[in-house]
Amino acid sequence: MKIRAIAICCALLAPAAAGAQAFQPQNPECIAPAAPGGGFDLTCRLTSRMLNETGLVGPQIRTTNLPGGIGAVAYNNIQAQRASDPNVIVAVSTGSWVNLAQGKFGRFTEKDVRWLGAVGADYGVLAVRKDSRFKTLGDLVEALKKDPTSVPVGAGGTVGSQDWMKPSLVLRAAGIDPRKMRYLSFEGGGEAMGALIGGHIEVFPGDASEVRGQLEAGEIRLLATFSDKRLPGAFANVPTAKEQGFDVQWPIVRGFYAPPKASDASYAYWTGVLTKLNADPAWQKARTEQGLFEFSMAGEEFDAFAKKRTADFRALAIEVGLAK
């Protein structure tokens, strides 16, 4: 009787176990919606590598760069061609929500994908060349007060993007119309950094993680970080914008979304592995080494967060005159 009872018990448990293992990715892919060298690229490559190294995902995850519109091309590609693909995840950041809020992804909104989770946070910075005439954020603001067009500022994204928003909020706090700023648009942070080093622009409003290498190499200086307090490590000596009289903060959440029609099983799988990754000490070490900071969120909580942030940015866009 005992053997028969065990057999019945195992039979009852089998469907649940099979359900838990119902989805396993086949040839998984992470799409970085920008050219190599920027934050999207870092998000995909670092996360993919650590998911493989920690054994959380067995098959090798390949990274595909799909630049265009700072995420718009990738967003539309997913809708048109891969809406049901359970094997693809796409890197997302705060900048994606900024663009969604302004309608820059076409007819699609934040409700047209499945938000998976966040794996870290970054913070905006204002970078200049090591030999720049600007020594402080105040120096830059004074020059812009005299002539907002006298300083070429460049970054990934167009007017209204998150990189445009960072210096614009400083200008607004100083009583300067941000729409008068001379802003040059690049396809991702890698190109913008090259333009800064090459002298084609004077100020690069980037992210801490993407400028860390150049900062440690002494190729650039940072005028400010847009964090609530000073960042650790290589950024410890960089004052915040708030310290210098400009209460501007810009945290950049980094995470992923899945296609809108991805199965519940695949959604549960990807949110599950991201949750486990965030709790893994190996990931926490790798994340810190890349200049990212803890921001752990997945599943329904991240879905609600992404939608709320997009709504907040809609209101901000109206406030700075970019939308009605």
C-alpha positions in Angstrom: 0.0 0.0 0.0 2.9 2.4 0.8 4.4 1.9 -2.6 1.0 2.6 -4.3 0.5 5.7 -2.2 3.9 7.0 -3.2 3.1 6.3 -6.8 -0.2 8.2 -6.6 1.6 11.1 -4.8 4.2 11.4 -7.5 1.6 11.2 -10.2 -0.3 14.1 -8.6 2.9 16.2 -8.4 4.1 15.5 -11.9 1.9 18.0 -13.7 3.1 20.8 -11.4 6.7 19.9 -11.9 6.2 19.7 -15.6 4.5 23.1 -15.6 7.4 24.6 -13.7 9.8 23.3 -16.5 7.3 24.0 -19.3 9.5 26.8 -20.8 13.2 26.7 -21.5 14.7 29.3 -23.9 15.9 28.1 -27.3 18.7 30.2 -28.8 17.9 33.2 -26.4 18.7 36.7 -27.5 19.0 40.1 -25.8 18.4 43.1 -28.0 20.3 46.3 -27.2 18.3 49.0 -28.9 21.4 51.2 -29.7 24.8 51.0 -31.2 27.6 49.3 -29.2 29.3 51.2 -26.4 26.3 52.7 -24.5 24.1 51.8 -21.6 21.7 49.5 -23.5 24.7 47.5 -24.8 26.2 47.3 -21.3 22.8 46.1 -19.9 22.5 43.3 -22.4 26.1 42.1 -22.5 26.7 42.2 -18.7 23.4 40.6 -17.8 23.6 37.9 -20.5 27.1 37.0 -19.4 26.3 36.7 -15.8 23.1 34.7 -16.4 25.2 32.2 -18.3 28.1 32.2 -15.8 25.8 31.7 -12.8 24.0 28.9 -14.6 20.6 30.6 -14.3 20.2 30.4 -18.1 21.8 27.4 -19.8 21.8 28.3 -23.5 24.3 31.0 -24.5 22.5 34.4 -24.8 23.6 36.4 -27.8 23.4 40.2 -27.9 22.0 41.9 -31.0 22.4 45.7 -31.4 19.3 47.2 -33.1 19.9 51.0 -33.1 17.4 53.6 -34.2 15.3 56.2 -32.4 16.9 55.4 -29.1 14.7 52.3 -28.7 11.9 53.1 -31.2 13.2 50.8 -33.9 13.6 47.8 -31.5 10.2 48.5 -30.0 8.4 48.6 -33.3 10.4 45.6 -34.6 9.2 43.5 -31.6 5.6 44.6 -32.3 5.7 43.9 -36.0 7.8 40.7 -36.2 8.4 39.1 -32.8 5.3 39.8 -30.8 5.0 36.2 -29.6 8.7 35.3 -29.4 9.4 33.9 -25.9 13.2 33.7 -26.4 13.9 37.5 -26.8 14.3 40.1 -24.1 15.0 43.8 -24.8 17.1 46.2 -22.7 15.2 49.2 -21.4 16.1 52.3 -19.4 14.5 55.4 -18.0 15.2 57.0 -21.4 12.8 54.5 -23.0 10.0 55.7 -20.8 10.8 59.4 -21.5 10.5 58.7 -25.3 7.3 56.6 -24.8 5.8 59.5 -22.9 6.4 61.9 -25.8 5.0 59.5 -28.4 8.4 58.9 -30.0 7.7 55.1 -30.4 4.9 55.7 -32.9 1.4 54.4 -32.0 2.7 52.1 -29.3 2.6 52.9 -25.6 4.0 51.4 -22.4 1.0 49.0 -22.4 2.3 47.2 -25.5 5.1 45.1 -24.0 5.5 42.9 -20.9 7.8 44.6 -18.4 10.1 41.9 -16.9 12.4 43.5 -14.3 15.2 45.8 -13.4 18.8 44.7 -12.7 20.4 47.9 -11.5 20.3 51.7 -11.6 22.6 54.3 -13.0 22.8 58.0 -12.5 23.1 60.9 -15.0 26.4 62.9 -15.1 27.7 65.9 -16.9 31.1 65.1 -18.5 33.6 67.5 -20.1 37.1 66.9 -21.6 40.0 66.9 -19.1 41.2 70.2 -20.4 37.7 71.9 -20.5 37.3 75.6 -19.8 34.5 74.5 -17.4 35.8 73.6 -13.9 32.4 73.5 -12.1 28.7 73.2 -13.0 28.4 76.9 -12.1 31.0 77.8 -14.8 28.9 76.0 -17.4 25.7 77.6 -16.2 27.2 81.1 -16.4 28.4 80.5 -20.0 24.9 79.3 -20.9 23.3 82.3 -19.3 25.3 84.6 -21.5 24.6 82.7 -24.6 22.7 79.3 -24.5 23.9 78.5 -28.0 27.6 79.0 -27.2 28.2 75.6 -25.8 27.7 72.5 -28.0 26.1 69.8 -25.9 25.7 66.3 -27.3 24.4 62.9 -26.3 22.4 59.9 -27.4 18.8 60.8 -28.4 17.1 63.8 -29.8 15.6 66.9 -28.1 13.3 65.6 -25.4 15.3 62.4 -24.7 16.6 61.6 -21.2 20.1 62.9 -22.1 18.6 66.1 -23.3 16.5 66.3 -20.1 19.5 66.2 -17.7 21.1 69.5 -18.7 17.7 71.0 -19.5 16.5 70.6 -16.0 19.7 72.4 -14.8 19.1 75.2 -17.2 15.5 75.5 -16.2 16.6 75.7 -12.5 18.9 78.5 -13.5 16.1 80.4 -15.3 17.3 79.6 -18.8 15.0 78.3 -21.6 16.3 74.8 -22.3 14.9 74.9 -25.8 17.6 77.4 -26.7 20.4 75.0 -25.8 22.7 73.9 -28.7 22.2 70.2 -28.7 23.7 67.6 -31.0 22.1 64.2 -31.3 24.1 60.9 -31.6 23.1 57.3 -31.8 24.0 56.1 -28.4 26.5 57.1 -25.6 29.5 55.5 -27.4 29.3 57.9 -30.3 28.7 60.9 -28.0 31.7 60.1 -25.9 33.8 59.9 -29.1 32.6 63.4 -30.1 33.5 64.7 -26.7 37.0 63.3 -26.7 37.4 64.5 -30.3 36.4 68.1 -29.4 33.2 68.2 -31.5 31.1 68.9 -28.4 32.0 70.4 -25.1 29.5 68.7 -22.7 28.2 65.2 -22.7 25.3 64.5 -20.4 25.8 60.7 -20.1 25.5 58.0 -17.4 27.9 57.1 -14.7 28.4 53.5 -15.9 29.2 54.5 -19.5 31.8 57.2 -18.6 33.5 55.4 -15.8 36.3 54.0 -18.0 37.2 57.4 -19.5 37.0 59.0 -16.0 39.4 56.5 -14.5 41.7 56.9 -17.5 41.8 60.7 -16.9 40.4 61.5 -20.3 37.4 63.4 -18.9 36.2 65.3 -15.9 32.7 65.3 -14.4 31.1 68.6 -13.5 28.3 66.9 -11.5 26.3 63.7 -10.8 22.5 63.7 -10.8 22.3 61.6 -7.7 20.8 62.3 -4.3 24.2 61.9 -2.7 27.8 61.4 -3.9 28.4 58.2 -5.7 31.1 55.8 -4.3 34.4 54.6 -5.9 35.6 56.5 -8.9 32.9 59.1 -8.4 33.5 59.9 -4.8 35.1 63.3 -5.5 32.5 64.4 -7.9 29.9 66.8 -6.4 26.2 66.3 -7.0 24.3 69.0 -8.9 22.3 69.5 -5.6 25.5 70.3 -3.8 26.2 73.1 -6.3 22.8 74.7 -6.0 20.9 72.9 -8.6 18.4 70.3 -7.2 18.3 68.0 -10.2 18.3 64.3 -9.8 18.2 61.7 -12.6 18.3 58.0 -11.7 18.4 55.7 -14.7 16.8 52.3 -14.1 18.1 49.5 -16.3 16.1 46.4 -17.0 14.2 44.5 -19.7 10.9 43.9 -21.4 9.5 41.0 -23.3 7.2 40.9 -26.4 3.5 41.7 -25.8 2.3 38.2 -26.6 5.1 36.2 -24.9 3.5 33.3 -23.0 2.9 33.4 -19.3 5.3 30.5 -18.9 8.1 32.4 -20.6 7.3 35.6 -18.6 7.5 33.6 -15.4 10.8 32.1 -16.5 12.5 35.4 -17.3 11.1 37.3 -14.2 12.3 34.3 -12.2 15.8 34.3 -13.4 16.1 38.1 -13.1 14.9 37.8 -9.5 17.5 35.1 -8.8 20.2 37.1 -10.5 19.6 40.2 -8.4 20.1 38.0 -5.3 23.3 36.4 -6.5 26.5 37.8 -4.9 28.4 37.2 -8.2 26.0 39.5 -10.0 26.1 42.1 -7.3 29.9 42.2 -7.6 29.8 42.4 -11.4 27.2 45.1 -11.3 29.2 47.3 -8.9 32.3 46.9 -11.0 30.5 48.3 -14.0 29.3 51.4 -12.0 25.7 50.2 -11.6 23.9 50.4 -8.3 21.3 48.2 -6.7 17.8 48.4 -8.0 16.0 45.0 -7.8 12.5 44.7 -9.1 10.6 42.1 -11.2 7.2 41.0 -12.4 4.0 42.8 -11.5 5.9 45.3 -9.3 8.2 46.3 -12.2 5.2 46.5 -14.6 3.4 48.9 -12.3 6.6 50.9 -11.8 7.3 51.2 -15.6 3.8 52.4 -16.3 3.8 55.0 -13.5 7.2 56.4 -14.5 6.0 56.8 -18.1 2.9 58.7 -16.8 5.2 60.9 -14.7 7.3 61.8 -17.7 4.3 62.7 -19.7 3.5 65.3 -17.1 7.2 66.5 -17.1 7.2 66.8 -20.9 4.2 69.2 -20.7 6.0 71.2 -18.0 9.1 71.8 -20.1 7.1 72.6 -23.2 7.7 69.4 -25.2 4.1 68.2 -25.2 0.6 69.5 -24.8 
